[in-house]
């Protein structure tokens, strides 16, 4: 067989046979988990230093058929719920790779900026970055409107003329109108908190609505990405444990749909507090993420 190239079918068959033997225990891996970790750490360090250059670096789907195939196979696909939760947990408390770097000091940052500029030039009308919408936002900010602090990548921000601020969802718009209809003065995402995790790392948390007169934060919680050991929202649970100077009411999906997802909202703000906050959620624990 020396000097001969194996066919794709032969390689695939051999690979499947080896995988089956590893799975059954007939074959065992030569290296230990510790050795695997050492190799992984070494490769990561060499990649970071530039000693090893990734095979796809500098390639695009326009210039390389392999990249084009990967792009085609992954376009429109969304990671599973379990994968997204795993990725979120892995990022908790960790700094981004480009923290402290600039285009002048790091070629990767410079390339990212160039890619972003190219995308903007190509699309022209991105919701928040396009020149036209950027001008609109600046004018609204000058008029006293406020943008939510932080990134906008995963949100479709909508400016509400009545609320005079941007909202991240229709839920927030509905609840903001509910507060105004009940003459409740509030602040939208006014403060960011650092919450300590069990491994001594930390995560940031910015609750939705703050009622200054009650020293109360209200969080609208639909899908829960990060859960504690009881299946509840991790960040709001940590907030209640660690931030003692404020109270918090977390309204989950069931309760929101029950009270606010209707043509006519019949409950008042006082009734909301009396039934779901002051009585310590006595009758509706299943409807609220505690």
ABEGO torsion letter per residue (X at the ends): XBGBBBBAAAAAAAAAAAAAAAAAGABBBABBAAAAAAAAAAAAAAAAAGABBBAABGBBAAABAAAAAAAAAABGBBBBAAAAAAAAAAABGBBBAABGBBAAABAAAAAAAAAAAAAAAAAGABAAABAAAAAAAAAAAAAGBBBBBEBAAABBBBBBAAAGBBBABAAAAAAAAAAAAAGBBBBBGABBBBBBBAAGBBBBBBBABBBAAAGBBBBBBBBBABBBAAGBBAAAAAAAAABAABBBBBBBAAAAAAAABBABBABBAAAAAAAAAAAGGAAAAAABBX
